[in-house]
């Protein structure tokens, strides 16, 4: 008995030692990764030429891939220790699906595979759940499907779960089935039986041919089960596989999100070609939901025959999988399709390379998007090509009720930031100051405690691991004292993925823990959760108002001083058809206008940035002219006020 007890104690000690090691490893890797990813994102917002942007994007992808490996190892350890968690918050299902498909599109294009997303119209989009974990599972299934498929297609289907045999299911929950079907090498029954085991792959030869930790499916199974769902596989060797999982999510909106009675009826006719029938089905779903009548063509012979009858259509959508060497053939096809009446032609291309998308437009297409297109991008492009007016667009209601998050206005907020890592401190400081936040910096917990005793703050952000005094110790002393910030919300930042233990943190007076790397959106949301009510209605401070007004006037004066030269650059870039430079100029103007709260110019520059360089020449010209008109109005008004 004593021996068994001793062995149990030793095993528990070994388990604690392993957890401590992984926690430290997490901290040591995630801390530099936070700075790396943060500054890469900031760098991507600056003017870069095409080659520099490509290199920077590649660095970002490599950093994210490293983070995925680290996360797999940490998730496995969390599963062993029972610390793996899922969260519940509002999310948009289509956005989560499209984000995952976008990340894998370049892999599919590189292998010549068709990647298709089919989201059925009866599936609700606004849900409660853990969107990050759903993305994690879907990315794992997509990565496996693309890895083991050399020709054919990978199809993501999302539909309501019809055969739900769970009697205990909550009637308020919506059952959704997400499947990933490939035309790859397939699996036999013995291989399928071992798929969801830790460190397991199909067989030894697969281990040699294909890289991987063997943890992805094991972790995915645990995550799906924690979200109340199931996961499984159906496969035939030499034919392909279908991996599927089910989710049970509460709907954010009780009422239907889309009503055919409120749909915009365009009364237009679109001709759609794509060799893959499910790709055509995906395009049909989108176009018909906007009121277009759709005719499909399945093969090249029929496409050539239809070229002589294109006058019957208002829009042509051409889905193609071509290599750069096949572009002369594509150019001939485009010319034949447009020669009847010159209807708008939208090409959907198997490439995310901006250079190729731009080149297809130069071959005669009016617009070109990557396959598979995001729903919002496809809608904007179709409406532009059909010249749908602003009034008609406003009558159209998309199912997404909530737009993509925008930068919040946090002007007047006072935040204490404490971090001993200079790079991370600078990153968060830049992110906060860009929102109009007044930031007080501390390099350790002792300095943070001193500042907290001297000045009132709306929020305190502290790193957990700091010299002199840790973030948790500083939080304890702030709460125990009688200073100005005894009740101020405290958020800690940590690279230790095992630190987020709500009960222990709450005892130390900490309101929330954010795990590095932290995106700007996560930071915004946390600030709004804990200090938004204070920031939205700050106490009147005439001195502060005067100071903010002076800063606003100074920024606006700087904008006006830059606009004449920027206008000249816009005109020159358009005349030279330098769409990359035009897009970068629009991006710069958009940022300056946003800081100065010149919303008309910000919106116009955003439209020009979006139009360049994949939209038609006329669409770019229209967007540019609107931008120039607003610049002229601003300069004229400024000149009149001076006189």
Secondary structure, DSSP 8 states (H G I E B T S, - for coil): -HHHHHHHHHHHHHHHHHHHHHHHHHHHHHHHHHHHHHHHHHHHTS---HHHHHHHHHHHHHHHHHHHHHHHHHHHHHHHHT------EEEEHHHHHHHHHHHHHHHHHHTT-EEEEEE-TTS--EEEE-HHHHHHHHHHHHHHHHHT-SSSEEEEEEEE-S----TT--TTEEEEEEEEEE-SS---HHHHHTTTSTT--S-HHHHHHS---S-HHHHHHHHHHHTT--EEEEEETTTEEEEEEEEEEEES-SS-S--GGGS-----EEEEE-SSHHHHHHHHHHHHHTT-EEEEE-SHHHHHHHGGGGGG-SEEEEEE---GGGHHHHHHHHHHHHTTT--EEEEEES---HHHHHHHHHTT-SEEEESS--HHHHHHHHHHHTT--HHHHHH---S--S--------TT-EEEEE-S-HHHHHHHHHHHHTTT-EEEEESSHHHHHHHHHHS--SEEEEESS-SSS-HHHHHHHHHHS-STTTTS-EEEEES-TT---HHHHHHTT--EEEESS--HHHHHHHHHHHHHHHHHT----HHHHHHHHHHHHHHHHHHHHHHHHHHHHHHHHHHTT-HHHHHHHHHHHHHHHHHTT-HHHHHHHHHHHHHTTTS-HHHHHHHHHHHHHHHHHHHHHHHHHH-
